[in-house]
Amino acid sequence: MMNKLPKYLNNLEEKISKHTISNPEISKSNVGWQIEHILLTINAIIENIEKSDPKNYKWSFKLSKIMVFALNKIPRGRAKSPKVVTPGHYDEQTLEQHLQFTKTKIRQLENIDPNKYFNHPFFGDLKLKKAIKFLEIHTNHHVEIINDILKSK
């Protein structure tokens, strides 16, 4: 099961040096916030998947989930990040360290039971394969925001 996350992380690594750049017309947050948010999200979801018990998984119908997964896109400016994945302090060094840690974490996805899952605040329980797809969509969403901020400068 190869996913796009390693490619996204390599792309982000090149942008860490531009972490202070911002454009309030595109996002209230700067490039560094976007990168840190991506890394916090990936790590929190992997941690939740690892801790999950497949026996407790519950499928649920959510129109928003169907739309996001069908379009491979998250609409901009709709959702607010949960506190647990809202960046605090970061700088070039901490972003670099966090990125290396996250690269290690995503390699662990290959060895996780496919029935393990994580509970998304809007989409409900997502088994491993869907959780990885969500991470790809979510990461791409923020990479596009970063690219738009950088293009505007």
C-alpha positions in Angstrom: 0.0 0.0 0.0 2.0 2.9 -1.3 0.6 6.3 -0.4 1.4 9.9 -1.5 2.4 11.1 2.0 6.2 10.6 1.6 6.2 12.7 -1.6 4.2 15.4 0.1 6.6 15.5 3.0 9.6 15.8 0.7 7.8 18.7 -1.0 7.2 20.4 2.4 10.8 19.9 3.4 11.8 22.4 0.7 9.4 25.0 2.0 10.5 25.0 5.7 12.9 27.8 5.0 10.0 29.9 3.9 8.0 29.3 7.1 7.5 32.9 8.0 5.9 33.9 4.7 2.2 34.8 4.8 -0.6 36.3 2.8 -3.8 37.1 4.8 -5.8 37.2 1.6 -5.2 33.5 1.2 -4.9 32.3 4.8 -4.7 33.8 8.3 -1.8 31.4 8.9 1.7 31.5 7.6 3.6 28.7 5.7 5.1 27.4 9.0 1.7 27.1 10.6 0.4 25.1 7.6 3.4 22.8 7.7 3.2 22.2 11.5 -0.6 21.6 11.2 0.0 19.0 8.5 2.6 17.2 10.7 0.5 17.4 13.9 -2.5 16.0 12.0 -0.6 13.1 10.4 1.0 12.1 13.8 -2.2 12.4 15.8 -4.2 10.3 13.3 -1.5 7.6 13.1 -1.4 7.5 17.0 -5.2 7.1 17.1 -5.1 4.3 14.5 -2.4 2.5 16.4 -4.4 2.7 19.7 -7.7 1.7 18.1 -9.5 -1.6 18.6 -11.1 -2.8 15.4 -13.9 -4.4 17.4 -15.1 -0.8 18.2 -15.3 0.4 14.6 -18.7 1.8 13.6 -19.5 2.6 9.9 -21.6 5.7 9.4 -23.2 7.6 6.5 -21.9 11.1 6.3 -22.6 13.1 3.1 -19.6 15.4 3.8 -17.3 12.4 3.9 -18.7 11.1 0.6 -18.2 14.5 -1.0 -14.6 15.0 0.2 -13.6 11.5 -0.8 -15.3 11.6 -4.2 -13.8 15.0 -5.1 -10.5 14.4 -3.3 -10.8 18.0 -2.0 -11.6 19.8 1.2 -13.4 23.1 0.7 -11.3 26.1 1.9 -12.3 28.1 5.0 -15.1 25.7 6.2 -13.6 23.8 9.1 -11.7 24.9 12.1 -8.7 22.8 13.2 -9.3 20.8 16.4 -7.1 22.1 19.3 -4.9 19.0 19.3 -3.7 19.8 15.8 -3.4 23.6 16.2 0.2 24.6 16.1 1.8 26.3 19.1 5.4 27.5 18.8 7.5 26.4 15.9 10.6 27.6 14.1 12.8 26.3 11.2 14.6 23.8 13.5 11.5 22.4 15.2 9.7 22.1 11.8 12.7 20.2 10.5 12.7 17.8 13.5 9.0 17.3 13.4 9.1 16.5 9.7 11.8 13.9 10.2 9.7 12.3 13.0 6.6 12.3 10.8 8.6 10.6 8.0 9.3 7.8 10.4 5.7 7.6 11.6 4.3 7.3 8.1 6.5 4.3 7.4 4.8 2.5 10.3 1.5 2.7 8.4 2.6 -0.2 6.2 2.6 -2.6 9.3 -0.8 -1.6 10.8 -3.8 -3.9 10.8 -6.1 -2.7 8.0 -9.1 -2.9 10.3 -7.7 -0.4 12.7 -9.3 3.1 12.4 -9.4 6.6 13.7 -12.5 8.7 14.6 -12.7 11.9 12.5 -14.7 14.7 14.1 -16.8 15.2 11.0 -16.6 12.0 9.0 -16.8 9.4 11.8 -14.7 6.2 11.9 -12.2 5.8 9.0 -10.5 2.4 8.7 -6.8 2.5 7.8 -7.1 2.7 4.0 -9.7 5.5 4.2 -7.7 7.3 7.0 -4.6 7.3 4.7 -6.7 8.7 1.9 -8.0 11.4 4.2 -4.4 12.2 5.2 -3.5 12.6 1.5 -6.5 14.8 0.8 -5.9 16.9 3.9 -2.2 17.2 3.3 -2.8 18.2 -0.3 -5.3 20.8 0.8 -2.7 22.5 3.0 0.1 22.1 0.4 -2.1 24.0 -2.1 -2.6 26.8 0.5 1.1 26.9 1.0 1.7 27.0 -2.8 -0.8 29.8 -3.2 0.8 31.8 -0.4 4.3 31.4 -1.9 3.0 32.2 -5.5 1.5 35.4 -4.2 4.9 36.7 -3.0 
